[in-house]
Amino acid sequence: MFESLTDRLSQTLRQLRGQARLSEDNIKDTLREVRMALLEADVALPVIKDFIEQVRVRAVGQDVLQSLSPGQVLIKIVNDELIRIMGQANEDLQLNVRPPAVVLMAGLQGSGKTTSVAKLARWLKERKKKSVMVVSCDVYRPAAIEQLQTLAGEVGVEFFPSASSHQPVAIAQAAVEQARRNAIDVLLVDTAGRLHIDQEMMAEIKAIHAAVQPVETLFVVDSMTGQDAANTAKAFHDALDLTGVILTKTDGDARGGAALSIRHITGKPVKFLGVGEKTTALEPFFPERMASRILGMGDVVTLVEEVERTIDKAKAEKVAKKLQKGKGIDLEDFRDQLRQMQSMGGLASIMDKLPGMAQIPQAAKAQMGNDKELKRLEAIINSMTPHERRFPDMIRGSRKRRIATGSGTQVQDVNRLLKQFVQMQKMMKKMGKGGLKNMMRGMAGRLPFPPR
């Protein structure tokens, strides 16, 4: 997300280096480039006008602070204004009510609403330790109810059964009663979507809203629709009084116009980002962290949080003890680390949060962020015997050929893996006394990226 905007802004702000002062003259061209970058990112025009004016007012005439370049001063100003238009801080779900806390999910068809229900259910269960029930009031889309039932089973939350012959309002009311009887903390209500906003759709969702009195009404919208996402969210807000927005498919959106426009246009915060297809791929939206990503400064805080949440503590501690005793890791350990990187969303997700990625050429980033490489490395290791994985020095000629054949790769791929593994061993030994967090952070930043 924001790849094109990050590239353009980084290039533009670098042009100010060497200037002694920010003035009307040397900032005029820069702001024109920033405006063009925001237009290309499909940010809504009123948002762009407000953003550019606020940056100009704050930037013009500011003396350069000691040891800072004008570019760095402007980056600070742009960073502050990005945070302002996206919201000053993360806004959590307000669930401190008598159970069940009802969360109503609204959105157009195809926005990823049902999948977002499952993602949010998992997030509430795992991160907030809440008991969760989900219910589908979508009696129009074929297999919508069955889809939610399958997803509920996958994430391990309760499912309230419904049928296409039932009335949506009656389904929602019955689900609330069942959740109350079962002492459920949170009830997520999935509603029907349409291909466009229409009177019938709005009347139905208003009726459901009135019947269940949700504490949160979240609008689910596809980020790739750009500023149209913000306009659609405003139409829903005018009818429903939304409390927040979930932006989906942000992993496929290189522009990010929706994230920059929604708060300004609707007055309602983006609360979550859908960052992939898996039910684990949901992130709370932190404006200050997102601004840091947009300006190419990464998001190390989120990365470390993900490391601590997703790693297998027992396996990581086992590796740490090995290193503290002066022993090296073996390929079994290496494979575990590769799997844990995949559980964090893959290399592309990790790279998005690492500082300095804006300076790396796009072609290199595309190769480095190719998660097929992780799976290829794992396939090579899986083709080895347990003994070979524990003692990789024994892997020579005929063994390499067998491993290459078994993994569908070439002998040179096996050679490359073994060479990179030796480098990884050296790095891990150096980090052995730095603790579990440092070890995993190092893994996040220095995984091998073999070229094809």
LODO-864913 format. One record per residue (C-alpha): residue in one letter; x, y, z. Coordinates in steps of 0.5 Angstrom, whole numbers, padded with zeros to 4 digits, always signed. Example, Ala and Ser with C-alpha at 12.3 -4.5 7.8 and 13.67 -1.06 7.14 Angstrom:
A+0025-0009+0016;S+0027-0002+0014;
***
This chain:
M+0000+0000+0000;F+0002+0007-0002;E+0008+0005-0006;S+0007+0010-0011;L+0006+0015-0006;T+0012+0014-0002;D+0017+0013-0008;R+0014+0020-0011;L+0014+0024-0004;S+0021+0021-0003;Q+0024+0023-0009;T+0021+0030-0009;L+0023+0031-0001;R+0030+0029-0003;Q+0031+0035-0008;L+0031+0040-0002;R+0037+0038+0000;G+0042+0043+0001;Q+0037+0049+0001;A+0039+0054+0008;R+0031+0056+0008;L+0024+0054+0006;S+0021+0060+0002;E+0016+0061-0003;D+0021+0060-0008;N+0024+0053-0006;I+0018+0050-0004;K+0013+0052-0009;D+0016+0047-0014;T+0016+0042-0008;L+0009+0043-0007;R+0007+0042-0014;E+0010+0035-0014;V+0007+0033-0007;R+0000+0035-0010;M+0001+0031-0017;A+0003+0025-0012;L-0003+0026-0008;L-0007+0026-0015;E-0004+0020-0017;A-0006+0016-0011;D-0013+0018-0012;V-0014+0022-0006;A-0020+0026-0006;L-0019+0034-0009;P-0022+0037-0002;V-0017+0033+0002;I-0011+0035-0003;K-0013+0042-0002;D-0013+0043+0005;F-0007+0038+0006;I-0003+0043+0001;E-0005+0049+0004;Q-0003+0047+0011;V+0004+0044+0009;R+0005+0051+0006;V+0003+0055+0012;R+0007+0051+0016;A+0013+0051+0012;V+0014+0057+0009;G+0019+0061+0013;Q+0021+0056+0018;D+0029+0057+0019;V+0032+0050+0019;L+0034+0047+0025;Q+0041+0045+0027;S+0043+0039+0024;L+0037+0039+0020;S+0036+0040+0012;P+0030+0043+0009;G+0028+0037+0007;Q+0028+0034+0014;V+0024+0040+0016;L+0019+0039+0011;I+0018+0031+0012;K+0017+0033+0019;I+0011+0038+0017;V+0008+0033+0012;N+0008+0027+0017;D+0004+0032+0022;E-0001+0033+0017;L-0001+0026+0014;I-0003+0024+0021;R-0008+0030+0022;I-0012+0028+0016;M-0012+0021+0018;G-0014+0022+0025;Q-0009+0023+0031;A-0009+0016+0034;N-0012+0009+0033;E-0019+0009+0035;D-0021+0002+0038;L-0028-0001+0038;Q-0032+0001+0044;L-0034-0005+0047;N-0035-0003+0054;V-0043-0005+0055;R-0047-0010+0058;P-0046-0016+0053;P-0047-0018+0048;A-0044-0012+0045;V-0047-0012+0038;V-0042-0010+0032;L-0046-0008+0025;M-0042-0009+0019;A-0045-0005+0013;G-0042-0005+0006;L-0043-0006-0002;Q-0043-0013-0005;G-0035-0015-0007;S-0032-0011-0001;G-0030-0017+0003;K-0035-0016+0008;T-0036-0023+0010;T-0029-0024+0010;S-0028-0018+0015;V-0033-0021+0019;A-0029-0027+0020;K-0022-0023+0021;L-0025-0019+0026;A-0028-0025+0030;R-0021-0028+0030;W-0018-0021+0032;L-0023-0020+0038;K-0022-0027+0040;E-0014-0028+0040;R-0012-0020+0041;K-0018-0018+0046;K-0020-0025+0049;K-0027-0024+0048;S-0032-0029+0046;V-0035-0028+0040;M-0041-0030+0036;V-0043-0028+0028;V-0049-0028+0024;S-0051-0027+0017;C-0057-0023+0015;D-0055-0024+0008;V-0061-0028+0005;Y-0060-0025-0002;R-0053-0027-0004;P-0052-0035-0006;A-0048-0039-0001;A-0047-0032+0004;I-0049-0036+0010;E-0045-0042+0009;Q-0039-0038+0007;L-0040-0035+0014;Q-0041-0041+0017;T-0035-0044+0014;L-0031-0038+0016;A-0033-0038+0023;G-0031-0046+0024;E-0024-0044+0021;V-0023-0038+0027;G-0026-0042+0032;V-0032-0037+0034;E-0040-0039+0035;F-0044-0039+0029;F-0052-0037+0029;P-0055-0041+0024;S-0060-0037+0019;A-0064-0039+0013;S-0065-0035+0006;S-0073-0036+0008;H-0072-0032+0014;Q-0073-0024+0015;P-0066-0020+0016;V-0069-0016+0022;A-0072-0023+0025;I-0065-0026+0024;A-0061-0020+0028;Q-0066-0020+0034;A-0066-0028+0035;A-0058-0027+0034;V-0058-0022+0040;E-0062-0026+0044;Q-0058-0032+0043;A-0052-0029+0045;R-0055-0026+0051;R-0057-0033+0053;N-0050-0036+0052;A-0046-0030+0055;I-0043-0028+0049;D-0038-0022+0049;V-0039-0019+0042;L-0044-0021+0037;L-0042-0019+0029;V-0048-0018+0025;D-0046-0019+0017;T-0051-0015+0013;A-0053-0016+0005;G-0049-0012+0000;R-0051-0009-0006;L-0047-0007-0013;H-0049+0000-0011;I-0053+0004-0006;D-0060+0004-0007;Q-0066+0006-0003;E-0068-0002-0001;M-0062-0003+0001;M-0061+0003+0006;A-0068+0002+0009;E-0067-0006+0011;I-0060-0004+0014;K-0063+0002+0018;A-0069-0003+0020;I-0063-0008+0023;H-0059-0002+0026;A-0066+0000+0030;A-0067-0007+0032;V-0061-0009+0035;Q-0058-0002+0037;P-0051-0004+0035;V-0045+0000+0039;E-0041+0000+0033;T-0043+0001+0026;L-0037-0001+0021;F-0037+0001+0014;V-0033-0004+0010;V-0030-0002+0003;D-0025-0004-0002;S-0019+0001-0002;M-0018+0000-0009;T-0024+0004-0011;G-0020+0010-0008;Q-0024+0017-0007;D-0030+0013-0009;A-0029+0009-0003;A-0029+0016+0001;N-0036+0018-0002;T-0039+0011-0001;A-0037+0011+0006;K-0040+0018+0007;A-0047+0016+0003;F-0047+0010+0009;H-0046+0015+0014;D-0051+0020+0012;A-0056+0014+0013;L-0053+0010+0019;D-0049+0014+0023;L-0042+0010+0022;T-0037+0009+0028;G-0032+0007+0024;V-0029+0004+0017;I-0025-0002+0015;L-0021-0002+0009;T-0020-0008+0005;K-0015-0011+0000;T-0010-0006+0002;D-0005-0011+0000;G-0007-0010-0007;D-0007-0002-0007;A-0001+0001-0009;R-0004+0008-0008;G-0008+0009-0002;G-0012+0015-0003;A-0018+0012+0001;A-0014+0012+0007;L-0012+0019+0006;S-0019+0021+0004;I-0024+0018+0009;R-0023+0021+0015;H-0023+0028+0012;I-0030+0027+0008;T-0034+0023+0013;G-0031+0025+0020;K-0030+0018+0022;P-0024+0014+0023;V-0021+0008+0019;K-0021+0003+0025;F-0018-0003+0021;L-0014-0005+0015;G-0015-0012+0011;V-0008-0013+0009;G-0009-0020+0006;E-0014-0026+0004;K-0012-0030+0011;T-0017-0029+0017;T-0010-0027+0021;A-0009-0021+0016;L-0013-0015+0020;E-0009-0010+0023;P-0011-0004+0027;F-0010+0003+0024;F-0005+0007+0027;P-0005+0014+0023;E+0002+0016+0026;R+0005+0009+0024;M+0002+0010+0017;A+0005+0017+0016;S+0011+0014+0017;R+0010+0008+0012;I+0008+0013+0007;L+0014+0017+0008;G+0019+0011+0007;M+0021+0011+0015;G+0018+0004+0016;D+0014+0002+0022;V+0018-0002+0026;V+0013-0002+0032;T+0008-0006+0029;L+0013-0010+0026;V+0016-0012+0033;E+0009-0013+0036;E+0008-0018+0030;V+0014-0022+0032;E+0012-0022+0039;R+0005-0024+0037;T+0006-0029+0032;I+0013-0033+0034;D+0013-0040+0037;K+0016-0038+0044;A+0018-0045+0045;K+0022-0046+0039;A+0025-0039+0039;E+0027-0040+0046;K+0030-0047+0044;V+0034-0043+0039;A+0036-0038+0043;K+0039-0043+0048;K+0043-0046+0043;L+0046-0039+0041;Q+0048-0037+0048;K+0051-0044+0049;G+0055-0042+0043;K+0052-0047+0038;G+0050-0046+0031;I+0043-0047+0029;D+0041-0052+0024;L+0037-0053+0018;E+0031-0055+0022;D+0031-0049+0026;F+0032-0045+0020;R+0026-0048+0017;D+0022-0046+0023;Q+0024-0039+0022;L+0022-0039+0015;R+0015-0041+0017;Q+0014-0036+0022;M+0016-0031+0017;Q+0010-0033+0013;S+0006-0033+0019;M+0007-0025+0019;G+0004-0024+0013;G+0011-0026+0008;L+0016-0022+0006;A+0012-0017+0003;S+0009-0015+0009;I+0015-0015+0013;M+0019-0010+0008;D+0013-0005+0008;K+0015-0004+0015;L+0022-0004+0015;P+0025+0003+0014;G+0029+0006+0008;M+0025+0001+0003;A+0023+0007-0001;Q+0030+0008-0003;I+0031+0001-0006;P+0029+0000-0014;Q+0022-0002-0015;A+0025-0008-0019;A+0029-0010-0013;K+0023-0010-0008;A+0019-0014-0013;Q+0024-0020-0013;M+0026-0019-0005;G+0018-0019-0003;N+0017-0025-0007;D+0014-0030-0002;K+0015-0036-0007;E+0022-0035-0005;L+0020-0037+0002;K+0016-0043+0000;R+0022-0045-0005;L+0027-0045+0001;E+0022-0049+0005;A+0021-0054-0001;I+0029-0055-0001;I+0030-0056+0006;N+0024-0061+0006;S+0027-0065+0001;M+0033-0067+0006;T+0033-0072+0011;P+0033-0070+0018;H+0040-0072+0019;E+0042-0068+0013;R+0038-0062+0016;R+0042-0063+0023;F+0048-0064+0020;P+0048-0059+0013;D+0056-0060+0012;M+0055-0067+0010;I+0051-0065+0004;R+0055-0066-0002;G+0055-0068-0010;S+0050-0074-0010;R+0046-0071-0004;K+0045-0064-0007;R+0042-0067-0014;R+0037-0072-0010;I+0035-0066-0006;A+0034-0061-0012;T+0030-0067-0016;G+0026-0068-0010;S+0024-0060-0009;G+0024-0059-0016;T+0029-0054-0016;Q+0037-0054-0019;V+0043-0056-0016;Q+0045-0049-0016;D+0039-0047-0012;V+0041-0052-0007;N+0048-0049-0007;R+0045-0042-0006;L+0041-0044+0000;L+0047-0047+0004;K+0051-0041+0003;Q+0046-0037+0005;F+0045-0041+0011;V+0052-0041+0013;Q+0052-0033+0013;M+0045-0034+0017;Q+0049-0038+0022;K+0054-0033+0023;M+0049-0027+0024;M+0045-0031+0029;K+0051-0033+0033;K+0053-0025+0034;M+0046-0024+0036;G+0046-0030+0041;K+0046-0026+0047;G+0042-0020+0045;G+0035-0024+0047;L+0029-0027+0043;K+0027-0020+0041;N+0033-0018+0038;M+0034-0025+0034;M+0027-0025+0031;R+0028-0017+0029;G+0035-0019+0026;M+0031-0025+0022;A+0026-0020+0020;G+0031-0015+0017;R+0036-0020+0014;L+0033-0026+0011;P+0036-0029+0004;F+0033-0027-0002;P+0036-0031-0007;P+0035-0029-0015;R+0032-0034-0020;
***
